Amino acid sequence: MTLMPELEGVIERIVFQNEESGFTVARLQVEKDLITVVGLLSGVHPGEEVKLNGNWDIHPSYGRQFTVESYEVLPPVTRHGIQRYLGSGLIKGIGPVTAEKIVKKFGLSTLEIIEKTPERLEEVEGIGPQKAAKIIEGLQAQKNMRRVMVFLRGLGITPALAGKIYRYYGEKTVEIIRKNPYRLAKDLFGVGFRTADRIARLTGRTDPAAPERVQAGLIYYLERHADEGHIFAVEEEFLPRTAKELGVSLENLRAAAESLARGNEVKREEGRLYLAALYQNEQGVAEKLVALTRGFTGKKLDIDDKELSQMVEALAPEQRRAVETACREGLLVITGGPGTGKTTTIKTLLQLFRHHGLEVVLAAPTGRAAKRLAEAAGDEAKTIHRLLEFGYTPGSGFRYGRDESRPLEADAVIIDEVSMVDLPLFYRLLKAVPVGARLILVGDQDQLPPVGPGSVLRDLIASGVLPTIRLKTIFRQAGTSKIVTNAHLINQGLLPEVKNADDFFFIQVEEPEAITREIISLAATRLPGYLNCDPIDDIQVLSPMRKSVSGVDHLNILLQEALNPPGAGRPELVYGGKTFRLGDKVMQIRNNYQKMVFNGDMGRIIRLDPEEEQLVVGFPEGREERQVVYEDADLDELVLSYAISVHKSQGSEYPVVIMPLTTQHYLLLQRNLLYTGITRAKKMVVLVGTWKALAIAVRNDRVDSRNSCLAQALRKLAGEKAGGG
């Protein structure tokens, strides 16, 4: 029998940790040596002493490292070890400074005192009754969680996920999971049906055709379909594929669909299968839009007085048509590419409406888009959520404060960046638009569709029944910008012009690793020096993919190290292998209605307290900054955003955009993705990569098809109204 090599030391720091799989890269202090160890080390913290069994390997890029096969966490036995262990963030309220004071007071008896007589913590200088109570509460939470962890670890659940489950269900965790493990997939962000299904099997639920399993699976796959942008699934394609995924018969799945339809959780119509809420959204949007166009009772606005007529005459022909149409119609869609005067048209409409005494509100989907609209229009602009007064109401939970029963107090509603608006949010907006008000929808239909389900702007235009003006004239000032002219060339399927340009550059680099190095150099030193700009606030790296050498995840690690490295006065928090540091640029990656921050919102970490495991992010909100507090339990909703995906950049503008283009990104090299990326830049675009990748992106005009019947529903309802139906 061959014994595996064994290492014993102290975890110095976590370099990377995948919360779901538990795969970890860490630095281990073994006497005077610092060793890289890799493997399934989920749940270990800096400062913990561990015994590792495994093998030595040579990584082609990172050199000699120890691959862990099994490990054991050892109780720290030295003062330094105890201090590192306590200061690692394991117990809320104890950070490095407090840990040092506690160990100085109690020495090697520290852990025994904390375990058996934690009230003695008040003897430590700087720990009063309030802080002691908080630490004791943290200790009790740890004890409770450890009991639950024993149960969850027996089910193969990683410590990070176990912690998330415990925070949600608390003391009832074991009871709830034993009763119905499929609740996990429904209740918890980041826990999919497959995880819940595996847990169900381990708790003795082995019948794959059990109704609760098949129904939960059907909802899960419908939600995944919606995550890909679809409003409905085509039954003849979706049901056989899903039955195969679930390992059940088609009859079982049809029975589940019928049961869910009876319970109003799904809707079946003409071979289409909807989540009930999305069906209601689609029908509700069509009905409200037709009502706004057919039932408009507002007066036609006069533009004949001298001041207004001069203002309108200065516009391009399509802009004039847009203004004239808005004067007589209740609803108008305005679309156009960069430099075609969408913002000028909005400003003109705003002046015209105000001249006639109309109450006007401006809004956009995200905080950044609202801020940009406010600056461009010279007036207040809100996010759509804030406009609709979304928030928490005692007794009712989270709800929209504006709807049919309490509509917006406005005669005209102007929404910018409508290409970003998904169907559920658009439905909520329309419910709040008062009867008789004008609704102006502005956006670029050639940009990427929204992150959420639906493609509202494209569907409205495709329906052919709503007043729509397409702005085409590129204004002279915009026409001198290669960013604008190249965006239009790309949209026509032509390669961009990069010679003799001072705001649009292509840097030819072949190897993915070299592309990454070039981007870091450009973002950290060369462009800030050349343009005299801030490398964090003014430069945004956009990548088509999350994974890969030049993908978002890898670039963020390198950009953080280059732009905001560790240092005195820059406290940091480590969560799930991610390091957050004071000053970091970060992004919210899911809708959090409690905090009123939404998927794609970007801000900066303006305060960070390692001891309290808390940080504060400042998010732009119109012309102001809103400060949002994140506890440790919320940090899985934040990621670094020095680099972000092109999809996440929608609605934002940055002075400088850098984009990698490599054939590694082949699946996502699409014309509308490239177009969207470069139109985010105001002053400069730098593409780094290969001409081959650029040519692939320009030629690929495939637009992701999304299952939606909004255009058809609009045509049908408009026809019925016209025919008196």
N, C-alpha and C positions, 0 to 999 in steps of 0.2 A: 504493500500500500504506500503510495507516494503522498506525503504531506504537502499541502499548499503553503506557500510562503505566508508569513504573518507579519503584520505591522501594528504597532501600538503608538498612538500619539494624540495630539490635540487638533481638532478642526480649527485651522487658522481663519479661513474664509470660504464662503460658497461662491464659486465662480459662475455656476449655472445650475439650475434645477428645474426640471419639467414637472409641474404639479401633478399631472395626470399619470405619467408613467413612473415617476420617481427617479428617473435617470439624473444623476448629479455629477458635476465636475467640481472638486474641492481641492483646497491646499491643506496638506496635513503637516503639522510640525512634529518631526520625530527627532528628539534631542536637538541638534543644531541644524538639521537639514529640513528644507521645505520641499515636500513631495506632492506632485499632482496625482490625485486618485480619482478614478471614474467608476461609475456603476450605480446600482439601485440603492441609493443611500437616502431615500425619502425621509424627511422629518429630522435629519440631523441639523444641529445649530452650531455656529461658531462658538468655540470655548468648550465644547463637549469632548471628553476623552473617549476614544473608540479603539476597539480591537478589530482589525480587518484581516480577512483571509481572501487570498486571490492569487493573481499572477502578474509578473512584470511583462510589459509590452513596450514596443517601440512604435509610436505613432508617426506616420510619414511627415506630418507638419509640426507636431507639438513635442516630439521626442519621447524620452523615457517616462512612462507613467505606470501606475499600479491599478490593475483592473480588479474591482472588488467582486467576489463571489458571495460572501456572507460577512456580516458585521455584528458587533455587539457594542452598545453604548455603556461605558464604564462610569461609575460615580467618580467625580473629580476628587482627588485626595490631597492636592496641594492648594495653598492659598491662592496662587495665581490661577490654577485651574478652576477653583470655585468662583473666583472673581470673574473670569472669562465666561463661565457657564451662566452665572446670574445676569451678567451684563449683555447677554446675547439677544435679549428681547423675548426670551421664553416666557417670562412672567411680566404681565403688563404693570407698569409703574416702576419697574426696576431697569434702569439703563446702566451704562458703564460707570457714571459718576456715583450713583446710589449704590451700585454693587461694591465699589471700592470702599465706601464708608461702612457698609454692612460687614464686609470681611475684615476690615480694620478693627471693628468692634468685637466681633464674635470669633474670628480666626477659623480654625479647623472645625469648630462646632457649628458653623453657620447653617449648614443644610439641616442638621438635626433640630436646631432652634426654629428655623423657618417651618419645618414639618410639624413639630410638636407644640411649640409655644410661639406662634407668629406674632402674638400681641407684644412680645418683647422688642419688636422692631421699633417701637416708640423710643427705645433707649438710644437709638442711633441719631446722631446729630443731623438735623435737617428733615427728619421724618416725624411729623406731628400726627395727631390722631386721624386727621382726614386722609393723609397720604398712606398711613398704615392700614386704614380701613380699605383703601383702594387696592393696596398690594394683597391684603388678605382675601379680598374679593377675587383678585386675579388668581391667587393660589387655589381657592375653592373651585374656580372655573376650570383650572388645570386638572384638579382631582376628578371633577365630574367628567371632564372630557376624556381623561385617561381611562375611566371605567367604560365609557362608550367606545373609546378607541379599541379596547380589548375585543369588544363585540365586532366592531367594524373591521379591524385588522384580520379577524378570523374569516371575514368575507372577502378578503383580498383588496380592501380599500386603502388607498394611500393615506398617510397622516394628513396631508394638506386637504384632501377631499373630505376626510373624516371630520376635520375641524370645521369645514364649511357646512357639512350636514348637521353637526352639533350646534353651531351658531344659529341655524334656522329652526331646528326642532327642539333644542334644549334637552331637558330631562325626559321628554317623550320620544326621543330618537328611536330607542330599541322597540318600544311598543308600536310606533307608526310603521317602522320597516317590517316588523313581523306581520302586521295586519295587511299592509298593501305597499310593497316595495316600489311599485310603479308610480307612486306619488312623487318619488325622487325626480323622475324625468319631467314631471309637470311643474314641480315647485321650485327647483333649484337650477339657476343659470350654471351651465357647465357640466351638468349631469345628464347625459343622454339616455335614450331608451335602452341602448345596449348595456350600459353600466347597470341600470335598474334591472334589466333582464337577467344579467349574471348574478346579481344579488338575490333575485327571486329564486333562482335555481339553488343557490347555496342555502336558502332558508327553507328548502323542501318543496318549492312550487315547481314541479317538473313537467306539468302538462303544457305543451306548447300551444294547444288549442284552447286553453282556459279563456273564457270571454274577456276577463279583465286584461289579460295579456294582449289578446288580439286587438281589442279596442284601443289600448294604450299605444300599441305599435302602429296602428292605422293613423292615429292623431299625430304621433311622432313623425311619421314619414310625410304626412301632409304639411306639418310645420317645416320640415326640411325643404319641401318643395316650395313653400312660401319664402323661406330664407334665400332661395335661389331666384326670387323675384316673381314667382308665379302666383296668380290669384286663385287658380283652380287646377285640378289634375284631370287629365282625360282618363276616364275609368278603364277603357279597354287596354290602355297601355300601363296605367298606374297600378291597378289591382293585381294583375298577374305578377308584375315585378315585385310588388310589396309582399305578396303571398310567398314568393320564393325567398325573399329576404327574411321573412318571419318563420319560414319552415312550416307553413300551414296550407291547407287546401284553399282554393279559390272560393269554395262554398263557405268556409269559415270566415273569410274576409268579407264576403258580401253580406253575411249575416251580421257581422260586426258593424258594417256601414249602415245597414238598415236599422240596427239598434241605436246607433249614434244619431241617425237622422230622426228617429222617433223622439229622442231626447233633445233634439234641436242643437246638437253639438256639431253636426255637419249638415250640408245641404246637397241634395242630388237633383240635377236638372239636365235633361237632354244629353246624358252621357258625361256630364261634368260633375266632379266631386269637389265641393268647397268646404273649407272651415266655415262654420256658420257666420262668424264675424266678418269674414272677407266677402261673403255673398251679400250680406247686409250693406257693407261699404259700397260695393259695386252698384247695386240697385239704387241705393240712396244717393250716390253721387250723380247718376244719370237723371234721376227724378228732380233733384235740386237744380241741376244745370239747366234742364229744359224749362223749369219754372222761372229761373232767373232771366232766360232769354225771351220766353213767350209772355211772361207775366209782368214784364218791366213797366212800371207806371210813372217813372221819373220823367221830368220834363226835358225836352231837347235844349241843350245849352247853346247860347248865342256866342259866336266868336267874331262878330262883325265889328265890335268897337276897335278903335285905332290901335290901342296897345296890344290887344290879343291878336289881331290880324297880322300885325308886324311880326309878332313872335312866331306865329304859325307859318308865315310866309318864308321865314328863315330856315325852315325844316326841309329835309329831302322829301320827294313826293310820297314815298311809303310812310314816312313819319307823319306827314300831313293827313294821309288817309287814316292812320291810326288815331290821331287826335279827333278828326271829324267823326269817325265811327264811335269813339268813346263818348262823344257829345250826344249821340242819339240812341245808343244801345245800352242794355243793362249789363252785358258781358262782352269782354273783348280779350282775345289771346294775341299777344305780340311775341314773335320769335325772330331770332337773328343771331348771327355769329359775332365775334369780337370786332369792335370798331364800326359797327353799323348803327350806333346811336340809340341803343335801348335805354341807357341812363338819361340821355337828353330828352327822350320821349317821356320818360317817367317824370322828369323835372317839369316839362311843359304841361303835362296833365295835372300835376300837383298845383302849379300856378293857376291854371285855368279853373280847376275845381274850386280852389280857395277864392278866386276872383268872384265866383258865383255863390259864395257863401256856403259851400258844401263842407261838411265835416269829413276829413280824409284821414285814413290810417295806412301806414306803410309797414310791411312785414316781410321777413325772409325765413327760410327754414332753420338756419343755424346762427349762433351768436356772431361768428365772423362775417357771415353774409349780411346780417342785420347791421353790423357796424359799418361795413363798406357801403351799404345802401344809405345809411344815415349821413355818412361823409359826402357821398356823391350828390344826394338830393338836398342836403342842407336842412334836413328836418329829422325829427325823431323817427326811428324805425325799431321795431321789436321782433323778437323771434315769434314764430307762429304760436308756439306753446304759451309764451308770455302774453301775447295778444289775446289768446283764448282763456287766460287766467287759470291755467292748469295748476293744480296744487292739492294740498291735503285739507279736507274739511272734516272736523270732528263729527263722528257718527256716520259719515258717508265714505270715508277713505279718500283715495285720490280720484279727482274728477275734474272735468272742464267746467270752469265757471261761466262760460259763454256757450249757449246753444239756442235752440228755437224758443225756449221759454225766457231766455235772457240774452237776446242777440246783441251784437256789437253796436255801440252808439256811433254809427258812421253812415254817411251818405255815399261814400266811395271807399272801396278797399283795394289797395294795390299790393300785389304779392310779386316779389322778385325771385329769381332762381327757382322757378317752378319745376325745372327738370329734376331737381333734388327731392321733390315732395312725393312721398309714397301715397298709396291709395287710402290707408286708414287715417293718416293725418289730414289729407285733403277732404275726406268725408267730414271730419270734425270741424274743419274750417267752414265748409259750406253750411253746416247746421247753424253756424253762428252769424252768417251773412243775412242781414235783415231784408225782408221783402221790400222791393223798391230801390234798394241800394245798387250802385254800380260796382262790378267786380272786374278788375284789370289783372290779367295773369301774364307775367313776362318771364321769358326764359329762352334757352338755346336748345332746340330739340336734337341737335347733333351731338350734344354731350352724352356722357354715360347716363344710363337710367339710374334711378335712386337706389340706395342701398336696400331699402325695404321693398315690399311687394308692390307690383304694378309698374306702369310706365305712363303716368297720368298725362304729362304734356304731349307725348307722342299720340296717345289715344284721343285726346281732345282734338288735335289737329287732324288726325286720320279720320275722325268721324265725319268731317265735312259739313257738319250742321251748326257749328259755332262760328261767329264772326272772328276771322283770323287774318292778321296782317303779318307778312314776312318782310323784315327789313333786309335789304340787300346792298344798298349803297355803302361802300367803305369810304369814310370821310378822309379828307386829304391829310389831316394830322395823323390819323391812325394809319393811313396808307404808307407813311414814311417808316413805320415800324415793321421790321422783318418778322416780329412775333405775330403781328396781325396778318400780314400778307402770307406768311408761311402757314399759318393756321388755315387760311382759306385754300391754299394750294393743297395741303394735306387732305382737306375735306373733299377736294375734287379728285383725289387719288394721284396727286403729283408730288414728286420729291421736293422738299424745301430747298430754298436757295440760301447757301451759307457763305458764299464769297462776298467780300466787301460789306459784311454786316457788322454793326457795332452793338447789336443787342441779341443776336442769335448765333450760337456757335455749335459746331459739331467737332468733337475731339475723337479722332480715330484711335481706339485701343482694342486689341484683340482678346487678350486673356481675361477671364472674369476677375481673377485676383488683382490684375493690373487695373482693371476698370474701378474696382473698389478703392484701391490706393489713390487713384487719380481723383475720385470723388472726395475723399477725405482731405486731400491736399487742397482742392479747389474750395471746399466749404470752410476749412479751418484757417487758411492763410492767404491763398492767392486772390480769391474774389473779395474778401473783406478789405485787403490792402488795395486792390485795384479800384474798387467802387467806394471805398471809405464807408462801409456799411457794417451793421452788427451781424456776426455770423450765426447767431441763434434766432434773433427776431426777424431778420431780413432775408435769410436764405432757407429755402425748403428743398430737401431732397425728396423726390417722388420716384417710387419704384413700382413696376407692374406687379411684382410678386412679393409675398412675405418671406418665403424660404429661398434658398440659394445663396451663393457667396455675395451677390450684389442685391440681395433681397432686403426687405425692410428690417427684419429682425437682426441680421448680422450687421447691417449698416448702423443701426441704432447703438449697438454696443461700442462700435469703433468711434462713432461721432460723439457719444457721451464722453468717452475717454479723451478725445481730442479737444472738445469744446467746454466740458465741465468736469475736469478730472478731480479726483479726491484731493482734499487740501484743508488746511486750517480754516475754520469758519464755514465749512461746507458739510454740515452733518448729513448723514445718510441713513436710510432704512433698507434692509434687505427683506424681500418678500418673494417666496417661491422662486428663488434664483434670480429675481430682478432686483437691481439696485436703483433706488430713487434717491436723488441728491438735491439739496437746496439749489434752486436755480434751473433745474431740469425743465425742458419743454416736454409736456405730456399730453396724452389724449385719452378721453373717455371712450370705451369700446362697447358699451351697452347703455340702453336707456335706463336711467335711474330717476324714477318719478319723484322719489322722496327728496332727493337732492336737487331736482330740476336741472340735471345735466344729461346730455343725450349723446348717443352714438356719433362719434366724429368730432365732438366739441374739443377744442385744444386750448391749453393754457400753460402757465408757468408755476412751478412750486415756489411759493413766496415765503412759507414758513415750514419748518420741519423739526419735530421733537422726538428723538430716538427713544427716550425714556417712556414717553406716553404712547409711543408707536402711532404717531399722528402726524399728518401733514396737511397743509392748506394750499389749494390751487386757486390762482386767480384766473378766471375766465372772462374774456371780453363780452360785454352785454350791451349792444348798442354803442353809446359813447362812454359807457361806464365799465367798471370791472366788478364782477361778482366773485366773492370769495367763498369757496366750498371746502368744508372740513372732511378729510378722509381718515377713518380709523383703520387699524390693521385689517379688519374684516372686509373693508371696501377696496383694498389695493389690487384685487384681481380684476377690477374694472378699469385700471389705469395701465397704460403702456407709454414708453418713451416715444416721442414724436419728432425727433430730429429728422428722421426719415419716416414717411407714411406712404400708404398705397395711393395710387391715383384715384381710386374710388373714394377714399376718405377725404381727398382734397376738394371735392366738389363744393361749389359755393364760396370758396376762399380765394383770395388773391395774395400773392407774395411778391415782393420786389424782384427776387431772383429764384428761379427754379432750376435744379440740376436733376437730370434723369439718366439712369443707366439704360442702355439698349443692348441686349445680348441675346443670342439665340437660345441661351438657357431659359429665357422667358417666352419661348416659342408659342406656347398655348395662349398667352395673353397679349401677344403682339397684334393689336387691332387698331384700325384707323381711329375709331372714336376714342379709344383710350389715349393714344398719342395726342390727338386733338385736344382732349380735355386737359391733359397734363400741361401742354405748352400754353394753353389759354389761361392758366392760373397765374402766369408771370406778367408783371407790369413793366419791369425794366430790362430783364435779361433772361434768356434761356440758354442753358448749356447741356447739350446731349453728349453723353460719353459712351462709346461702344463701337459697334461695327456697322458699316453701310448695309451689309446684308440684313441685319436685324431691322434697321430703319426701313429698308425697302419692303421687307415682309410686312411690317406694321402698316405702311402706307397702302400697300396692295390689298390688305385684308379688310374689306369693307363689311364683313359679316357683323351684323348687329344681333346680340343675343336676343332670341325670340322669347317673349314672355307670354304665358297663357293669360289672356285677359279678354273679357267680352264687353269692356266699357264702351268702345267705339260702336259696337253693334247695338248695345242697349240704348245708347244715345240716339242712333239713327231710328231705331224702332219707336222709341217714345216720341221723338220729334215728328215722325210720320203720323203717329196716332193723334198727336195734338193738332197737326196741320189738317188732318182729315176729320177732326171733330170727335176722335175717339176718346 
